[in-house]
Amino acid sequence: MMRLQDILSPFYVWKRAFEKPFSIAVLSAPRPGSPTYRGFHQNDIDKCIGCGTCAEICQNVSIDMVPVKEAQDGDSGLRPRIDYGRCCWCALCVDICPTGSLTMSNAYTWVEEGLDRDVRETYCYTPGADPQPWDDEALGYRKPEGYELLHLERVPMPHLAPGERLNSFVEMVKGYSHELAVQEADRCIQCGICTATCPAHMNIPAYIKAIREDKIAEGLKILYETNPLPGVCGRICTRRCEDVCALSHRGEAISIRWLKRYLTDCASAEDYKALLESEIKPLDRKIAIIGAGPGGLSAAYYLAGMGYAVEIFEQNAAAGGMLRYGIPEYRLPYTKLDQDVAQIAALGVKFNYNACIGRDLSFDDLYNRFDAVFVSVGMFEPYRIGIPGDDNAKVISGLQLLSDVTNGVPVDLGRRVVVVGGGNVAMDAARTAKRLGCEVTVLYRRREVDMPADVEEIEEAREESVNFIFQAIPLEIKTADDGSLSFDWGKAEMVQQKPGERPQPILIEGSRENIAADTIIAAIGQGVNYLWMDGEASAKIELKKFRVQADRWGRTADTKIFIGGDMFNPTADAITAIADGHRSARAIDKMLNPPREN
Amino acid sequence: MENLYPPIVDGKSVYDLDSQKYLKMWQGPQHPGVTGNMSLELDISGDQVVKCKAHVGYLHRGFEKLMERRRYINCFPIVCRICVPEPDTNEYLFAAAMEDLLGLDIPERAKWLRTLNLELSRLASFVMWLGGQSGAFGMGTVAQWCLAHRDYVLDLFEEWTGARIYHMYMTPGGVRGGLPEGWDAHAEKVLDGIYKLLDEIRHVMFNNAIFKQRAKGLGVITPDMFDRFGIVGPNVRGSGSTRDIRKDTPYLIYDQLDFEAVTEQGGDVYARAKVRWREVYQSIDLIRQILKNMPRKGPLHITLPNVLHLKVPAGETYVRAESTRGEYGYYMVSDGSEYPRKVTVRGPSYTHAMALLEHLAVGVNTADVAGLMVSLHTYPPEIER
């Protein structure tokens, strides 16, 4: 049905001729993108750690990680370079950025003049490093509130309750169950920042992946590639990997240490045995290792794996060094240490216990009998407090207490114990004393934030009701009439002596306070015992400031003698000692260069 | 039902080009009268089409295959590209299929925001289509108006999601953000403009003698063709059916909205245009309902297991939603690995643009082929995903 209206109605369009046009003149008045527009990237180059997760999630492979800065712990020195010929502006890179450094501006026009550059270079830039007009643009896409691709919170580790802990030396950390471990392993973004920082460069992302996929045997094998004491490190490692974990920037680091522990705890005896299956061709070379601590054990494991005949000389009655005699059982059960040592012994390493070089055997003898000597004697000489009265028999060292407890020697500390020091040994001594039923007070020269001990250790000590007195400088130890000790200390103030240096504690004039104690435990550090440097063979070794001089392979002035562990590296922890042992093992192999059949 | 294809005698088509009674004409792949990159191979006699063959494949980008080599999270930015004018249905269905296999339920607020997003993108797609339909019959003016108003909707998307075309907003697990401040007022302004535009379109398109004359009786879809050609969406509703996934199997929060399936009788191009025109009104109404009733506080997203190595439990699922063209479905198969084993995209354009169009085009005047093709509302990228 056609009506007249149908003929006239279309002329309605003429109405529009008198209205404002829809179009806008973009060239004369550029239209900015909306406040949350996904435009060209911005990167806070100092906040960025170069973890490469943006490049990992980019589905168009439009992000390359290129060197921009010097690499350092926790920063690969690489920064994302974005190719806008590939970018699809999905902003997943912004969403997943663990540090939150990567954002997008609302700029969407970029005119590149001249196309004389390589086509692969055009419309590419490294945000933050290559200046762009939109670098300081405040508007643009940011990861919205409440939307998170990463799991920033750690799966909590079950612990024994503080009250329960004090009754015994039972290990206080219970360990992850399968479910919790997989859940924690799932958080890992596999960036590998941890691997670069770990002194032993353990392939952390790979073994975490093995946990996720429930391939325990494979995970154990990965551990042993760089660390022959994984059971130990899974408990007491200083875990610098976790300090730099990419997730720690906006959330909590992956529990790398506990995951390693999970692997060693659930690996079966068959899994351990399987590691020994590869055939080792014996070499006609003999290596002596002095000290069965982590450094010596590590060197022994890798040298024995290469086919050397390895003999370890240890002054104590069992292997482990500081691991056994310096760490209480509630942190590292002896059975776990024994398991790791047994695995090393199974490679054919010969252990000579109660053999102190310089006392029971001479260094010259070893030097002549063996092709190379690796020395890793650790630091077992405790420092004294250095105040009047510190030679009292009731003033003992932290190390003394810890090794006595290990050896099962009965200790009588009395009721009141004062621990002097703020490091891990001080914490271990204080908490061991607590477990022996004492009232414990820790005296430390500086503030709590300055304490070298692990934050966890301090917290746990608090939970176990250890008292702390900070900024306390020991002055004098006197014997009271009842035979107990009277310990005088003075309050210190923190003085910034030089800009950039950490403040020094300075005694406040006239301050003098007193605390009564039955035993005083000094835990203010240890030095190296040089008893082994007795004969002619070690004459070539250079000492500087009481430290043996060696190159980065641990090789001393005498190329047959290598050193490692606490006596060599400044960090003085187990994982660095393990790394030292592995490194020197390779250096020794390179030096001896024994003939091998292919 | 008559034979679909022309009879072949002695191994040759009865439309023998050598007889000079017939002419072969290609419409597309580069032709203003086709919807996107596809082409029609027309055998014409005089002004009449005697045979039509649809050719697709010019836009094949292999999305389904690409997805088999990508982690789930990396599929999320590419699925929207399967359909340019209405990408959000893809985003929703991909996320929904994944959530189904993972056994996840997303937060309530995210459901409302997803519905809002889907409805807004339906609105933009319909408005653009109205322009296309009118343009295909020679009325470019309406096309200009419609594209301008679609751009206003894109402005809304830009403010909300940070992008105009590919919003990449409905990430698996929820949505990427809430509505920015002042968005509702801006949206109301745009909806108001479109509301007025619809009235103008009524004047110049539906009351237009030429449009009426050309569109009425053209490309009639009869009820016996529904199942035979798998006709869905406004194409089937233009013939009196009430098929609408939003009503038949409600998803997200469509069951909490007040609306009825829009139907028209007649089944021709005019009726289908009327359905879509009325559906724009419906979309405006639904968007207003959503903005009024939507929760403004609450979580937007549940954190999935680490997306960099997310494994989806083995299984298969089919999820569907009502796009502007009708039922849009995702069939996803997981073998339990980090990559989808297979994702099949069921785009409604496939049957409409090929079998149905080939059937309807026979007997049509060559000048009306473009109008007929647009009236089926087909988007080639979703045919060749």
Interface residues (C-beta under 8 A of the other chain):
Chain A: M2 Q5 D6 I7 S9 P10 Y12 V13 R16 F22 S23 G33 S34 P35 T36 Y37 R38 T53 E56 I57 Q59 C88 W89 C90 A91 L92 D95 I96 M104 Y141 P144 E145 G146 Y147 E148 L149 L150 H151 D186 R187 C188 I189 Q190 K209 R212
Chain B: R70 I73 N74 C75 F76 P77 I78 M139 T141 Q144 W145 A148 D151 D155 E158 E159 W160 T161 G162 A163 Y166 M168 T171 G174 V175 R176 G177 G178 P180 E200 H203 V204 N207 N208 A209 I210 K212 Q213 P299 L300 H301 T303 L304 P305 N306 V307 L308 H309
